[in-house]
Amino acid sequence: MIDCYLAYIMLTGIFQFVYMVLAGTFPYNAFLAGFISTVGSFVLAANLRIQTNPKNAKSFESISPERAFADFVVASLLLHFFCVHFLG
C-alpha cells in the first residue's frame, strides 16, 4: 500500500515538473511549494516504509509501527503547513 502511495507521489511530481516546463514558471513560488510538497511527502513515506518493514525490525526496536505512523502524520502536517505558507 505504501508502495502505491510512493508511486502516486512520484507521478504527481513528474506531472508538476512537466507542466512547469510546458506552461511556464509565472507563479514560480506555487510550483516550488507543490514540488517541495511532493518531494517531502515522498521522503516521509519512504521513511515510514523503512521503519515499518519487518526486515528492519532490529534497526528500529524502540519505534513501534504506530509511533512511526504518528511521526509520519505529524511531519506531513508540518510539511504541508509550511508549503501552504510558502505560497504567500
Phi and psi restraints in degrees (value plus and minus 20) as a CYANA .aco file:
   2 ILE   PHI     -86.3   -46.3
   2 ILE   PSI     -54.3   -14.3
   3 ASP   PHI     -83.5   -43.5
   3 ASP   PSI     -59.0   -19.0
   4 CYS   PHI     -84.4   -44.4
   4 CYS   PSI     -60.3   -20.3
   5 TYR   PHI     -83.5   -43.5
   5 TYR   PSI     -61.5   -21.5
   6 LEU   PHI     -82.8   -42.8
   6 LEU   PSI     -61.9   -21.9
   7 ALA   PHI     -84.3   -44.3
   7 ALA   PSI     -61.4   -21.4
   8 TYR   PHI     -81.8   -41.8
   8 TYR   PSI     -64.6   -24.6
   9 ILE   PHI     -84.3   -44.3
   9 ILE   PSI     -61.0   -21.0
  10 MET   PHI     -83.5   -43.5
  10 MET   PSI     -63.5   -23.5
  11 LEU   PHI     -84.0   -44.0
  11 LEU   PSI     -58.5   -18.5
  12 THR   PHI     -81.8   -41.8
  12 THR   PSI     -63.9   -23.9
  13 GLY   PHI     -83.5   -43.5
  13 GLY   PSI     -60.5   -20.5
  14 ILE   PHI     -84.0   -44.0
  14 ILE   PSI     -64.7   -24.7
  15 PHE   PHI     -83.0   -43.0
  15 PHE   PSI     -59.8   -19.8
  16 GLN   PHI     -83.0   -43.0
  16 GLN   PSI     -62.2   -22.2
  17 PHE   PHI     -86.9   -46.9
  17 PHE   PSI     -63.3   -23.3
  18 VAL   PHI     -83.5   -43.5
  18 VAL   PSI     -62.0   -22.0
  19 TYR   PHI     -82.1   -42.1
  19 TYR   PSI     -60.8   -20.8
  20 MET   PHI     -83.5   -43.5
  20 MET   PSI     -59.9   -19.9
  21 VAL   PHI     -86.8   -46.8
  21 VAL   PSI     -61.7   -21.7
  22 LEU   PHI     -98.0   -58.0
  22 LEU   PSI     -61.2   -21.2
  23 ALA   PHI    -113.8   -73.8
  23 ALA   PSI     -40.5    -0.5
  24 GLY   PHI      91.9   131.9
  24 GLY   PSI     157.7   197.7
  25 THR   PHI    -138.7   -98.7
  25 THR   PSI      10.3    50.3
  26 PHE   PHI     -75.5   -35.5
  26 PHE   PSI     -81.4   -41.4
  27 PRO   PHI    -107.8   -67.8
  27 PRO   PSI      55.9    95.9
  28 TYR   PHI     -82.5   -42.5
  28 TYR   PSI     -54.3   -14.3
  29 ASN   PHI     -87.1   -47.1
  29 ASN   PSI     -49.5    -9.5
  30 ALA   PHI     -87.9   -47.9
  30 ALA   PSI     -62.2   -22.2
  31 PHE   PHI     -82.6   -42.6
  31 PHE   PSI     -66.1   -26.1
  32 LEU   PHI     -81.3   -41.3
  32 LEU   PSI     -63.0   -23.0
  33 ALA   PHI     -82.7   -42.7
  33 ALA   PSI     -64.5   -24.5
  34 GLY   PHI     -86.5   -46.5
  34 GLY   PSI     -61.8   -21.8
  35 PHE   PHI     -90.9   -50.9
  35 PHE   PSI     -60.6   -20.6
  36 ILE   PHI     -84.1   -44.1
  36 ILE   PSI     -55.5   -15.5
  37 SER   PHI     -83.1   -43.1
  37 SER   PSI     -63.1   -23.1
  38 THR   PHI     -89.7   -49.7
  38 THR   PSI     -61.6   -21.6
  39 VAL   PHI     -85.3   -45.3
  39 VAL   PSI     -64.5   -24.5
  40 GLY   PHI     -83.3   -43.3
  40 GLY   PSI     -61.2   -21.2
  41 SER   PHI     -83.9   -43.9
  41 SER   PSI     -58.1   -18.1
  42 PHE   PHI     -83.6   -43.6
  42 PHE   PSI     -64.8   -24.8
  43 VAL   PHI     -84.1   -44.1
  43 VAL   PSI     -63.9   -23.9
  44 LEU   PHI     -85.0   -45.0
  44 LEU   PSI     -60.7   -20.7
  45 ALA   PHI     -88.4   -48.4
  45 ALA   PSI     -56.9   -16.9
  46 ALA   PHI     -84.1   -44.1
  46 ALA   PSI     -60.3   -20.3
  47 ASN   PHI     -84.7   -44.7
  47 ASN   PSI     -59.2   -19.2
  48 LEU   PHI     -81.9   -41.9
  48 LEU   PSI     -62.1   -22.1
  49 ARG   PHI     -83.1   -43.1
  49 ARG   PSI     -62.6   -22.6
  50 ILE   PHI     -84.9   -44.9
  50 ILE   PSI     -63.2   -23.2
  51 GLN   PHI     -92.3   -52.3
  51 GLN   PSI     -47.2    -7.2
  52 THR   PHI    -117.4   -77.4
  52 THR   PSI     -21.0    19.0
  53 ASN   PHI     -92.2   -52.2
  53 ASN   PSI     105.9   145.9
  54 PRO   PHI     -80.5   -40.5
  54 PRO   PSI     -45.8    -5.8
  55 LYS   PHI     -88.5   -48.5
  55 LYS   PSI     -42.0    -2.0
  56 ASN   PHI    -121.6   -81.6
  56 ASN   PSI      -2.2    37.8
  57 ALA   PHI     -81.4   -41.4
  57 ALA   PSI     -54.0   -14.0
  58 LYS   PHI     -90.2   -50.2
  58 LYS   PSI     -50.4   -10.4
  59 SER   PHI     -95.1   -55.1
  59 SER   PSI     -46.6    -6.6
  60 PHE   PHI    -143.4  -103.4
  60 PHE   PSI      31.2    71.2
  61 GLU   PHI     -84.6   -44.6
  61 GLU   PSI     -54.1   -14.1
  62 SER   PHI    -104.8   -64.8
  62 SER   PSI     -24.5    15.5
  63 ILE   PHI    -134.3   -94.3
  63 ILE   PSI      95.7   135.7
  64 SER   PHI     -99.6   -59.6
  64 SER   PSI     140.2   180.2
  65 PRO   PHI     -79.0   -39.0
  65 PRO   PSI     -54.4   -14.4
  66 GLU   PHI     -86.4   -46.4
  66 GLU   PSI     -59.9   -19.9
  67 ARG   PHI     -86.3   -46.3
  67 ARG   PSI     -60.5   -20.5
  68 ALA   PHI     -82.2   -42.2
  68 ALA   PSI     -61.3   -21.3
  69 PHE   PHI     -87.5   -47.5
  69 PHE   PSI     -60.3   -20.3
  70 ALA   PHI     -83.0   -43.0
  70 ALA   PSI     -61.7   -21.7
  71 ASP   PHI     -81.3   -41.3
  71 ASP   PSI     -60.6   -20.6
  72 PHE   PHI     -81.4   -41.4
  72 PHE   PSI     -65.1   -25.1
  73 VAL   PHI     -84.7   -44.7
  73 VAL   PSI     -66.3   -26.3
  74 VAL   PHI     -84.7   -44.7
  74 VAL   PSI     -64.2   -24.2
  75 ALA   PHI     -85.3   -45.3
  75 ALA   PSI     -56.9   -16.9
  76 SER   PHI     -85.6   -45.6
  76 SER   PSI     -61.3   -21.3
  77 LEU   PHI     -82.4   -42.4
  77 LEU   PSI     -63.7   -23.7
  78 LEU   PHI     -84.0   -44.0
  78 LEU   PSI     -63.5   -23.5
  79 LEU   PHI     -78.6   -38.6
  79 LEU   PSI     -69.0   -29.0
  80 HIS   PHI     -92.1   -52.1
  80 HIS   PSI     -49.8    -9.8
  81 PHE   PHI     -80.1   -40.1
  81 PHE   PSI     -67.7   -27.7
  82 PHE   PHI     -89.0   -49.0
  82 PHE   PSI     -55.0   -15.0
  83 CYS   PHI     -86.1   -46.1
  83 CYS   PSI     -60.9   -20.9
  84 VAL   PHI     -85.6   -45.6
  84 VAL   PSI     -59.4   -19.4
  85 HIS   PHI     -94.2   -54.2
  85 HIS   PSI     -41.5    -1.5
  86 PHE   PHI     -91.0   -51.0
  86 PHE   PSI     -45.3    -5.3
  87 LEU   PHI     -81.4   -41.4
  87 LEU   PSI     -47.7    -7.7
